[in-house]
Amino acid sequence: MRDEIYSQPHTQVDDFTFDNSVVEVFPDMIQRSVPGYATIVSTIGKLCEQFHQANSNIYDLGCSLGAATLSMRKSVTKENCKIIGIDNSQAMIDRCRLHIKAYMSDVPVSIELGDIQTHSLENASVVVMNFTMQFIEPEHRAQLVKKIYDSLLPGGILIVSEKIRWQDSKINDAINNLHLDFKRANGYSELEISQKRSAIENVMKIDTEQMHIERLAAAGFKQHSIWFQCFNFASFIAIK
């Protein structure tokens, strides 16, 4: 279904939430808003194939409709692995479970409603946060990354995909303008762009590349890097 949530003027633009209206259009919304999204999702599966370990858990934190979960599920070849998707939106969880059931596989998947900051994580070989960290309160992000690090087996990986910003205002504006052109080219009007920005600015706090790298290092990761970037969207890998 096409994303037309902000196509008409809103008398009041409420903060963005992952409710039923967003669930209905989410695949279209993210494809038209996030450059390189399909590449990120498919490559998460490839990275999972490289790094998952037998007898371990694979986590998709903030799993939304299960795109990363399904990508990883196709790539699991080692025995006794389980994928656990966690999200705090009941609407997302309900639809995600339907998506998982639609694709047959011997790899067990559990989709759970919960807060990733308090949900237990253990015996993990792969942890994915695909555009999730930006919705965590900034002061809680370091603690969450440390929790993930502690849950990982030696040689396990964390993948974090995020929108990023630059400290230099001219660079930041130039790259933001490229992203706006991307959205216009995908059919979003100036009204839609403006109203979506108003809806999301209070709930999505984005970091610089350096902030992500410093947070990963502080948690204990010795190896970490951006593996993908398109405009102001990037994905990081960190290996324990």
N, C-alpha and C positions, 0 to 999 in steps of 0.2 A: 504494500500500500504506500502511496506517495505521501511524503511528509508535507502537510499543509497546516501544521499547528499554528504557525505565526503568519499565515498568509493574509489574514484579515486583521484590521486594527483592534487591539485590546485596550479597553478603557483603563485596565490596570494589568501590568505584566508581573505575574507572580514568579517567585523563585522556581527554577527548574527542578522537577522531580521525575523520577522514573516510575510514572503511574501508567494506567491502562492506555491512555492516549498516546504516550511515548512508545510503549511496547508495540502498539499496532503499526507504527511507522518506523521503528528503530533501525531495521536493516537499510532502508532508503536514507534515513537521516544520516547515519554514520558513513555510508558510502559516498554521499554527496558533500559531507563536511570534513572528512579526514583523508587527506591525500596519502596514498600508499597503504590504506587499511587492508585491502585484500592481500597485498604482499606481506604485511606484518603477520596476519593470521596464518597464512600458509607456511611462512617460515618458522613460526612458533612450533608448528608440527614437526618441521625438519630438525629444529634444535632439540625438541623433546626426543626425537628418534636418536639423536646423538648421545644425549646425556641421561636418559631415564635408566634406572637401575632395577634389577629384579627385586621382588619382595619390598617394594617401596610405594609411597603415596605420591601422587601428582596433583598439585592444587591449582585451581583457577579461581583466584580471589577477585570478587566482583565479576562473576561469570556472565552477567546479563543474559543474553539469549543462547549462550553456549557456543559461540563461534570458535573460540580458542579451545574449548573442551573437545569439540568435535574434531578439530584439526589435530589435536594431540592424540585423540583416541585412535585415529587412523594410523598413527605412527608407532604405537606401542607394540613391541615385539617380544619383550622379555616377560618372564613368567611372574605371576602373582603381583601384578600392579593394579592399583585402583586410582581412578581419577575422582577428585572431590571438588565440586564447584560450589562456591559460597557467594550469596548475594543478600543484601538487606531489603530488596524490593520483592514483595510477594507477587506482584504482577509479573515481574521478570522471571521469578522462579517457576511460576505456574506454566508460562509459555516455554521456558527452557526445558522443563521436563518433557513436554510434548515433542520438542525438537529431538531430544536424546532418544526417546522411544521410537522415533520415525526412522532411525538409522540402526540397523542390526549390527551388533558387534559382541565378541566374547569378552571384551575389556569392560569390567564393571565400572559404572559411574554412579555417584551419589550427588544429587543436587540439593543443597541444604540452605534453608533460610537462616541467616545469622549475621552477626557483626564480625567482620574479619579481624577487628582489633581484639576481640575477646574469645573468638572461636579457637579451639585447640588446633595446633599444627604439630605434626610429628612424623618422623621417619620419611622425610620428603627427599626426592631426588630432583624434582622440577617444581618450581613455584612460578606462576604467571600472574602479573597484575597488568592487565591490558586496559589502559585508560581508566584506572581506578584510584591511584595514589592522589590524583588531583582533587578528588572529592573527600579526602581525609583531611581533617584539620591540620594545618602545618605543624603545630607544636606536638602532634602525635605521630608524625611520620617516621622520625628516627627510631622511636620505640618499636614501631611496627616492623621496620626493616631489620632491626636487631632480633626481634621475635622470629622472623622468617629465617634469618641466618642460623639461629640456634636450632631450628627445626630441620635444617638441611643435613643430609649425609655428606661426608667428604666427597668432593667431586660433583656435588649437586649444583644446580643453577637457579638463579632468580632472573626472570625477564620482566622488565618494567617498561611499558610503553606510555608516553605522556606527550601532551602539548608542552612546549617549552618557551621561555622568553629570554631576552638578552638585556643585560644591564645598559648597554649603549642604546640610547633612545632612537638614534637614526637607523641603526641596524634593525632594531626591534620593529620599528615602523615599516621599514622596507619589506621585511619578511612577512609581517602581518598583512601588508597590502597584497603580497603574492597569494596568501591564503584567501583573502577576500575575493580576489579575482577567480580563484579556484571555485569558490562557492557560487559566484555569479555565473561562471561558465556551466555550472551544474544546475542552473535554473532557479536559484534563490534570488528573490527580489531584495531591494534595499530595505523595504519594510520588514521582511522576514529576518534579514541579517541584523537589523537594529533591535528588533524585539527579542530575538534569541540572545543577543549579547546582553540585554538588560536582564533577561531571565536567569542567565548563567553566571553573571559576574560576581554574585554574592556567594555562590556555592562551589565554584571551581577556582581554586587558587593554584596558579602554576609556578613552577620553579625554573631556575636556570639550569643549564647542563652542569655547571660546576657544583651547584647545590646537590644535584642527584649523585654526582661522583663522590663528593665529600661524604654524603650520607652513607653510601655503600661502603666506602673505606672505613668510616667510623664504626660500622657494624661488624667489621672483621674481614670483609671480602678483600682479597689480595689482587684479584684479577677482575677488571671491570672496564667496560667500554660501550660507546654507542655502536650498534651494529647496523642501524638503519636510520636515515633521516630524510624527510621531504618537507621543505619549508620549515614551519615551526612545530613539526611533529617528529618525535624520535622514539627509538626503542633501545634500551640498554640491556646488556647481559652482564651478570656478575657470577663468578664461579667460586665456590667455597674450596 
